[in-house]
Amino acid sequence: MGERNFKKNSKTNNRKIGRTIAIAAKPKGISAIHSEKEHRKQQKLLVALEQVSKTLTVEVDLHKILEDMAKIIAKAVGAKWVNFWELTPDKKAVFISAHYGMTNAYMEHSRKYPIRLGTAWIGRTVKSGKAWGTSDILTDPNLIKDLGPKWRTAIRRQDYRALLCLPTVSKRGVVGGMCLYFPGVHPFTDFEMRLATVAANQAATAITNAQIFSDLAAERNKTIAIVNSLADGIIMYDPEGRVTFFNPRAEELLWVPRKLVEGRNLADIRLQQKRRPKETAFLENIISISTLPVNDFETKEFSIAAPQKISFQVAKLPVRGVGNENLGHVAVLHDITREKESEEMKLNFVSVASHQLRTPLSEIKWALATVLNQDVGPLNEEQKNILGKTHTTNDYLIRLVSDLLDVSRIEEGRFGYVFKRVQLYDAVREVFEEISHPAGGRRRQLSFVLEKPDRALPPISADASKLRIAIFNILDNAVKYTPKGSVQISFRVSGKTLSCIVKDTGIGIPRDQQKFIFQKFFRARNAIRVQTEGSGLGLWIANEVMERHKGIVTVESAENKGSSFSLNFPLDPRDMPRGKVEGL
Ligand code: ADP
């Protein structure tokens, strides 16, 4: 039956409405001019359409929307039953998802035995995207033949004579169909067809929206599940500073339940703390995190003391919308307690071990010097030679231990700076004299020169003993890595900067390794070849000391040609370090 049926049994009017071919069957003998009755009916149908639109805007539950629509349409066109059909997950068949007036048995039957696409009326409708129907199923039993005996029994029980099926078409294509059923013979008018088509299209919109909604909800749930299972704490703030999201890990790390902070800004949180100090004991933690001075995309270390000691690395990340609008920011709390503890243990170990080693090494140095000076008896050349080498090795060990101690003190923030006015030339001269002293054992084919400035240099603000360490490390390297040639020390004032330049004609630093030389324990490959002894700590310490002096170390070098290290100090009092005592 279907299109063929309409053509055969009635005056047929094939017309495209939207993507649907509507087949209107006008009853014989009714004039084209609308009677008063017809007019009233059409008005009723239009009102129904308006009601249908309303259900779309008021309801969010798809099932409820479709049931309401089915009811309104049924009442408006005088259909006994109206139902909506939905595609099975494999998209090969359809079943009833919502209805008005049908028996539940019929609906259940459709779930159990979905109608294959391309069969019967609804299957053809959904497959072709066109309307299919008949004003009297008895005059064309062909389509029913598509269905098995079970369906035929179900249809007989449902007992209808006329039906019209329309596809529900959205942007995603045909998403299902809608059918109207009449118990008696029912010729469908053009107006009924149009109305049903519009209603079907609206239903399709509702179905698509519901799908988008459920896709979005699924995405959101996925995102929430990911964020909730992160090992890092996440706190999200809106642009007004209100906490909009607080994941379970943040609750755990800060010992603050979500309900105490979500939706609240800092002022609200403080107010709560005042009102209920007992229950909100750890709200202080969230206040501290929220007020931590950290710039966008930067991280800062932060520790809480109660209820247990936890150290975090807090990263602040701005959150931007699709149109780059400001949506606030997130704080990511990364627990670094274990790393911190093991770092502290390592530092402690190095510091204790170095302390313990320093005294015996000094005693060995003293004993070796006494024997070498022949204060306790004469030595033959071989003995002198062996003891001389032992003395040098012992000196190296003392330097290494002292470097390690300096590193651990710097890292623990216990280097204790005291800034005073210092004459840079005097400080450099002292170190120069120590290194060039013949007892240093470095008499080689080296011209080691300190240039005296023409005029007195402006003073700098420095901690003399720490400054000495930095200068020593730079001068010592220049001499150490210049087997022959020259090391020249000069001074320059340019603008608001005073520089001490140490230029050597030594082994130089390979270009690709220059960026690493200020890292702890780094030694360039050519340096390891000429000087097997070396810790790779000297420049790291010098750099740290210079940073505390608000100065910088720069280097220019070419392999096999030489290096030029420059220690640059600020001369403007506003840029100088203040006379602050730090650490122990
Ligand atoms: P160390 O001298 O104990 O190896 P440093 O931290 O003082 O450690 O120096 C790090 C590395 O930088 C050296 O191993 C060497 O490769 C390079 N370096 C430093 N100063 C010079 C220099 N004047 N000439 C050539 N290489 C140098």
Boltz pocket constraint, residues with backbone or C-beta under 6 A from the ligand:
constraints:
  - pocket:
      binder: B
      contacts: [[A, 473], [A, 474], [A, 477], [A, 478], [A, 479], [A, 481], [A, 504], [A, 506], [A, 507], [A, 508], [A, 509], [A, 517], [A, 519], [A, 522], [A, 523], [A, 524], [A, 525], [A, 527], [A, 528], [A, 533], [A, 534], [A, 535], [A, 536], [A, 537], [A, 538], [A, 539], [A, 540], [A, 563]]
      max_distance: 6.0
